[in-house]
Amino acid sequence: MRVGIPRSLLYYKYLPFWKTFLAGCGADVETSPLTNKKILSWGVEVAENELCVPVKAFYGHCMALRDRVDALFVPRVVSVEERAYTCPKFLGLPDMIAAVANQLELPPLLTPKLSQREKPSEFKWALINFAQDEFGLSKLDAVAALDAARRAQKRYQESLVAGHKPLDLLPASRLNRTRWRPERTEGAKRIGLLGHPYNIYDGYITQNLIARLEETGAELVVPEMTDHHVLMNAATDVPKQLYWTYEKEIMGAINHWTENRLVDGVVYVLAFACGPDSLVQVLIEHRARQYKVPLMALTIDEHSGEAGLVTRIEAFTDMLMRRKKPAAVA
């Protein structure tokens, strides 16, 4: 069986796990191309207007795979930790895609339900049962595929913590390479790039933001460079615990960066119409003001333009350089 993984949403977070697990089940795995104008246009045309742009792009990526695979992998990711949830759209994603599957002539969907809300073992047994039911594996072979996937994901996360970005590790993930990189000086600015992986690493919907920041000579710091447990511990420094795991990671990142003076400024990328991001934005802005760290929020949607983005990046990075220069001696 040839199984397609759309290059959107949690692709940037879990591809090594999913790809290794499906390969261990005997599937040939294929991913969709980088987001482009056609893929996004397909998604915008069929998706509801109220959905955020990464979800609209996901529809387009499913359509890009429809003639190339026998099935699409669209897991229902309910919870990745106890007593917490993911974004509501992840919970309903298989249903949203299934609702248009016949209309779009999509192949069958593989939709394992992944949840650890009640207990961690739920996740393990859901995947073991999925491998047995969908691929006919024995229990022993299913466990072996799961163990191999966990090792692959661990290696991926260790490489991220060592200083790599997902775009450096995932196959053919950069929309464009950095055209030039100024020679880094001792006073080079450190910019924390904050946001969900599917927002900050999709070069098309962010107008190649990472390369543009790198071309300013900035040293980029992303949440994935910090161990997950450190982020979760740092996220507890809020009046009330957040319900959404991925938003907790974002809060943990800015709390960790500001507490330890790891960045000179923060660029926060959020998707228009994302409810959880909009709520967390208030906490992020408060934290940045509290620690006097400059913050620029970039809201993206399918209408985002390149010219305005470039102007804002230039203005923000110029401001950071002026702040770092020592005051002139009279």
C-alpha positions in Angstrom: 0.0 0.0 0.0 1.2 3.5 -0.9 0.3 6.0 1.9 0.4 9.7 1.5 1.3 12.2 4.3 0.2 15.8 3.6 3.0 18.3 4.1 1.1 20.5 6.4 0.0 20.9 10.1 1.8 18.4 12.3 4.0 17.2 9.4 6.8 19.4 10.7 6.5 18.0 14.2 6.0 14.3 13.8 7.1 13.3 10.3 10.0 11.0 11.5 7.6 9.2 13.8 4.8 8.7 11.3 7.0 7.9 8.3 9.0 5.3 10.3 5.9 3.7 11.8 4.0 3.4 8.5 7.1 2.0 6.8 7.4 -0.5 9.6 3.8 -1.5 8.9 4.9 -2.3 5.3 3.6 0.9 3.6 5.4 2.9 1.0 5.2 6.5 2.2 5.0 9.5 0.0 4.7 13.2 1.1 3.1 16.0 -0.8 5.2 18.7 -2.4 6.0 22.0 -0.8 3.0 24.4 -0.5 2.6 26.4 -3.7 0.1 28.7 -5.2 -1.9 25.8 -6.8 -2.0 23.7 -3.6 -3.1 26.7 -1.4 -5.7 27.7 -4.0 -7.2 24.2 -4.0 -7.5 24.3 -0.3 -9.0 27.8 -0.2 -11.6 26.8 -2.8 -12.9 23.8 -0.9 -12.4 24.7 2.8 -14.7 26.7 4.9 -13.8 30.4 5.1 -13.6 30.4 8.9 -10.7 27.9 8.9 -7.1 29.1 9.4 -4.7 29.1 6.5 -2.7 26.0 7.6 -5.9 23.9 7.6 -6.9 25.3 4.2 -3.4 24.3 3.0 -3.9 20.8 4.4 -6.9 20.3 2.1 -4.8 21.3 -0.9 -2.0 18.9 0.2 -4.6 16.0 0.3 -5.7 16.9 -3.2 -2.0 17.0 -4.4 -1.7 13.4 -3.3 -5.0 12.0 -4.5 -3.7 10.4 -7.7 -0.4 9.2 -6.3 -1.3 7.1 -3.2 -3.7 4.4 -2.2 -4.6 6.0 1.1 -4.1 9.3 3.0 -2.8 9.4 6.6 -5.0 11.8 8.5 -4.8 11.0 12.2 -7.2 12.4 14.8 -4.7 13.9 17.3 -6.9 14.5 20.4 -4.2 14.8 23.1 -0.5 14.4 23.4 -0.4 14.7 27.2 -2.6 13.9 30.2 -5.4 16.4 31.0 -4.9 18.5 28.0 -6.0 18.8 24.4 -4.7 19.8 21.0 -6.4 22.4 18.8 -10.1 21.6 18.2 -9.4 21.5 14.4 -7.0 18.6 14.9 -9.7 16.7 16.7 -12.1 17.2 13.8 -9.6 17.0 10.9 -10.5 13.5 9.7 -14.2 14.4 9.7 -13.6 17.7 7.8 -11.5 15.9 5.1 -14.0 12.9 5.0 -16.9 15.4 4.4 -15.3 16.4 1.0 -13.5 13.2 0.2 -16.1 12.0 -2.4 -16.4 15.4 -4.0 -12.6 15.7 -4.3 -12.2 12.0 -5.3 -9.7 11.4 -2.5 -8.4 7.9 -1.7 -9.5 6.2 1.6 -8.4 7.9 4.8 -6.4 6.2 7.6 -7.6 8.0 10.7 -6.2 6.4 14.0 -7.4 8.3 17.1 -4.3 9.4 19.1 -5.0 10.5 22.7 -3.1 10.5 26.0 -5.7 12.6 27.9 -6.6 9.8 30.3 -3.4 7.8 30.3 -0.3 7.6 28.2 -0.9 3.9 27.2 -3.9 4.9 25.2 -1.6 6.3 22.5 0.5 3.1 22.3 -2.5 0.7 22.1 -4.3 2.9 19.5 -1.3 2.6 17.1 -0.8 -1.1 17.8 -4.5 -1.8 17.1 -4.3 0.4 14.0 -1.3 -1.5 12.6 -3.1 -4.8 13.2 -6.4 -3.7 11.7 -5.2 -1.8 8.7 -2.1 -3.6 7.7 -2.6 -7.1 9.2 0.5 -7.0 11.4 0.9 -9.3 14.3 1.1 -7.7 17.7 4.8 -8.3 17.9 5.5 -6.7 14.5 3.2 -3.7 15.5 5.2 -3.1 18.7 8.4 -3.3 16.7 7.2 -0.7 14.2 6.1 1.5 17.1 9.5 1.2 18.9 11.3 2.0 15.7 9.1 5.1 15.2 9.8 6.3 18.7 13.6 6.0 18.2 13.4 7.9 14.9 11.4 10.7 16.7 13.9 10.8 19.6 16.8 11.2 17.2 14.9 14.0 15.4 14.2 15.9 18.7 17.8 15.4 19.9 19.0 17.0 16.6 16.6 19.9 17.1 17.8 20.5 20.7 21.4 20.4 19.4 20.6 23.6 17.4 19.0 22.5 14.1 15.7 23.7 12.7 13.1 21.3 11.2 13.8 22.7 7.7 17.4 21.5 8.1 16.4 17.9 8.9 13.2 17.2 7.0 13.6 16.2 3.3 13.2 19.1 0.8 11.5 21.4 3.2 13.0 24.8 2.4 11.0 26.9 -0.2 14.1 28.9 -1.0 17.6 28.8 0.3 19.0 31.9 2.0 20.4 34.0 -0.8 23.1 35.6 1.3 24.1 35.6 4.9 26.0 38.6 6.3 29.1 37.8 8.3 28.0 37.3 11.9 29.6 39.8 14.3 30.0 39.6 18.0 27.0 41.9 18.5 24.7 40.0 16.2 21.0 40.1 17.2 19.3 36.9 18.4 15.7 36.7 17.3 13.2 34.2 18.8 10.9 33.0 16.1 7.7 32.0 17.9 4.7 30.1 16.6 3.4 26.7 15.6 5.7 24.6 13.3 3.0 24.6 10.6 3.0 28.4 10.7 6.7 29.3 10.8 8.1 26.4 8.6 5.8 26.6 5.7 7.8 28.9 3.5 4.9 29.7 1.1 2.3 30.9 3.5 5.0 32.9 5.5 6.6 34.4 2.4 9.8 32.6 3.1 10.1 34.3 6.5 13.0 32.2 7.9 15.3 32.9 4.9 14.4 36.6 5.1 15.3 36.8 8.8 18.6 34.9 8.1 19.5 37.4 5.4 19.5 40.1 8.0 22.3 38.4 9.8 20.1 37.4 12.8 20.7 34.3 14.8 17.4 32.5 14.9 16.1 30.7 18.0 13.0 28.5 17.6 11.0 26.6 20.3 12.2 23.2 19.0 15.8 24.0 20.1 14.7 23.7 23.7 13.8 20.4 25.3 10.1 19.7 25.6 10.2 19.2 29.3 11.9 22.6 29.8 9.2 24.3 27.8 6.4 22.6 29.8 8.0 23.6 33.1 8.4 27.2 31.9 4.8 27.3 30.7 3.6 26.9 34.3 4.4 30.6 35.0 0.9 31.7 34.0 -2.1 32.4 36.3 -4.0 29.4 35.0 -2.9 26.3 33.1 -3.7 26.3 29.4 -5.9 23.6 27.9 -3.9 23.3 24.7 -0.6 21.6 24.6 0.9 23.3 21.6 0.0 26.7 22.9 1.7 25.7 26.2 4.8 25.0 24.2 4.7 28.6 22.7 4.2 30.1 26.2 7.0 28.0 27.6 9.3 29.2 24.8 8.8 32.9 25.4 8.9 32.4 29.2 12.2 30.5 28.9 13.7 33.0 26.4 12.8 36.1 28.5 13.7 34.6 31.9 17.1 33.6 30.7 17.7 36.6 28.4 18.3 34.4 25.4 16.9 36.7 22.7 17.0 40.3 21.8 13.5 40.3 20.2 10.7 38.0 19.3 8.7 37.5 16.1 5.4 35.8 16.8 3.7 34.2 13.8 0.0 33.4 14.2 -2.7 32.4 11.8 -5.8 34.6 11.2 -8.9 33.0 12.7 -7.0 30.8 15.1 -8.9 31.1 18.4 -6.2 29.5 20.7 -3.4 31.6 19.2 -5.5 34.8 19.6 -6.0 34.1 23.3 -2.3 33.2 23.9 -1.2 36.3 22.1 -2.4 38.5 25.0 -0.2 36.5 27.4 2.8 36.7 25.0 2.5 40.4 24.7 2.2 40.8 28.4 5.3 38.7 29.0 7.3 40.7 26.4 6.3 44.0 28.0 7.2 42.7 31.4 10.8 41.8 30.3 11.1 44.7 27.9 11.7 42.4 24.9 10.6 43.8 21.6 7.8 41.8 20.0 6.5 41.8 16.5 3.3 39.8 15.8 2.8 38.6 12.2 -0.7 37.4 11.3 -0.8 35.2 8.2 -3.7 34.2 5.9 -4.1 33.3 2.3 -4.0 37.0 1.4 -0.7 37.8 3.1 1.6 39.9 0.8 5.3 39.9 0.4 6.0 43.7 0.3 4.4 44.4 3.7 6.3 41.5 5.3 9.7 42.6 4.1 9.1 46.2 5.2 8.1 45.1 8.7 11.1 42.7 9.0 13.5 45.4 8.0 12.0 47.9 10.4 12.1 45.4 13.3 15.6 44.2 12.8 16.9 47.8 12.4 15.3 48.7 15.7 16.9 45.7 17.4 20.4 46.8 16.1 19.9 50.3 17.4 18.9 48.9 20.8 22.1 46.8 20.9 24.5 49.7 20.1 26.1 51.2 23.2 25.2 54.7 24.0 27.6 57.3 22.5 30.1 58.8 24.9 29.7 62.6 25.3 
